[in-house]
Amino acid sequence: MSDTEQRGTRTVEWRLSAVTSPRLADPVPVVTAEDIPYITDANRFQNLSVYLPWTPETSALVGTPAESLPGVEPGRPRIQVHVHGGAWRDPRLTARSIEPTVAHAFSGTGRSAPIAAIASLNYTLSRFPTHPALPYDPIKDNHTDPSREAVHPQHVSDFLHGLALLRSFGLTDGSYVLSGHSCGACLSFQSILRPPRHYGLDHLPAAPIPAALIGLNGLYDLPELVTATGLGESHAHLRDDYEMFLSNAFGADQRAWPAASPARFDPAEVAEQVREGNAPRLVVLEQSAEDQLVPTRQRELLTAKLSEVDGLRVVEGNRCTGKHAAPWEQGDMIWESVQDVLRLLQQED
Ligand SMILES: N[C@@H](CC(=O)c1ccccc1NC=O)C(=O)O
């Protein structure tokens, strides 16, 4: 292993690799640094990966330690940061799920890509005692895997530690677009629209502020996911699954769920964050009408709530179609959505 031990965290070197998308004929070469820990004595999910397009400049980085994000421009959105989904519990859905999107973003060889880097974060998961192949129950398994025992607000805490590492790599306010899929969308909106103190995380630094937030097939109103009206007829059969994984991720006391739900944030408080420059002015919400896991009502509720926020532009995107996982599995939809956001941001300049 070429990694070197340092201060209880690992330094990871840039290496040449390739990523694929089912929608592209050929693998796309990239320069990547994978699984960079963002906290001392990290568990196996407290890390992030960075992907760069393969260019003469980035080739020169291969074999050197990944310590900065090349191509950051102050105040210009040149970076995408992504948070994966998986119901806060699926160990098979990781930061690598952004790779098909990376392939689309960096497939135009010779042309300079509109963004300079894509970072993708892992975070500690919650228990998943009923996973068909990889079940984990803290009591039965005698706490052998802390990387699968998170309870809210640990997911937010991990994500903020990850953004703090990216800040030390050069990420600044306005220099990136933040995307999240499913529970990753929930985590992004939780972490950016409310300050750390909302979760009792006052000891953590606030995140660098993204230029825009993109929610993809996201979960935004947790109490509604366990009610008949919230789920609707099409998704009513998922009630017990939702109740199980939301209880594992947020605690069984459902009185704590509203404060953790982006669709229930106080619009006046979010407006104050926007006014002070501590939250983005643009939010794009993507929701596939054919999503078999997330009811479209989740997006409707968040659109309605965030439309009450003075100074915030809320746009319903139309790039996501097909099943719940299609956006990250195929990559092209997420990349189209990021490009839409870059265009919307340009219009505002
Ligand atoms: N394979 C996943 C399914 C899943 O991710 C999921 C299921 C229902 C509603 C939302 C989901 N994902 C959100 O992150 C699981 O069962 O953990």
The ligand as an SDF file (V2000), in Angstrom:
LIG
                    3D

 17 17  0  0  0  0  0  0  0  0999 V2000
  -31.4830   -0.8380   -0.6650 N   0  0  0  0  0  0  0  0  0  0  0  0
  -32.0570    0.0880    0.2290 C   0  0  0  0  0  0  0  0  0  0  0  0
  -33.3620    0.6480   -0.2540 C   0  0  0  0  0  0  0  0  0  0  0  0
  -33.3350    2.1010   -0.1320 C   0  0  0  0  0  0  0  0  0  0  0  0
  -32.2990    2.6760   -0.2360 O   0  0  0  0  0  0  0  0  0  0  0  0
  -34.5680    2.8510    0.1420 C   0  0  0  0  0  0  0  0  0  0  0  0
  -35.7660    2.1870    0.3600 C   0  0  0  0  0  0  0  0  0  0  0  0
  -36.9130    2.9180    0.5890 C   0  0  0  0  0  0  0  0  0  0  0  0
  -36.8640    4.2940    0.5660 C   0  0  0  0  0  0  0  0  0  0  0  0
  -35.6840    4.9500    0.3460 C   0  0  0  0  0  0  0  0  0  0  0  0
  -34.5280    4.2230    0.1500 C   0  0  0  0  0  0  0  0  0  0  0  0
  -33.3020    4.8420   -0.0170 N   0  0  0  0  0  0  0  0  0  0  0  0
  -33.0050    6.0870    0.4130 C   0  0  0  0  0  0  0  0  0  0  0  0
  -31.8800    6.4200    0.6750 O   0  0  0  0  0  0  0  0  0  0  0  0
  -32.3300   -0.5280    1.5940 C   0  0  0  0  0  0  0  0  0  0  0  0
  -33.2440   -1.3310    1.7130 O   0  0  0  0  0  0  0  0  0  0  0  0
  -31.6430   -0.1760    2.5050 O   0  0  0  0  0  0  0  0  0  0  0  0
  1  2  1  0
  2  3  1  0
  2 15  1  0
  3  4  1  0
  4  5  2  0
  4  6  1  0
  6  7  1  0
  6 11  2  0
  7  8  2  0
  8  9  1  0
  9 10  2  0
 10 11  1  0
 11 12  1  0
 12 13  1  0
 13 14  2  0
 15 16  2  0
 15 17  1  0
M  END
$$$$
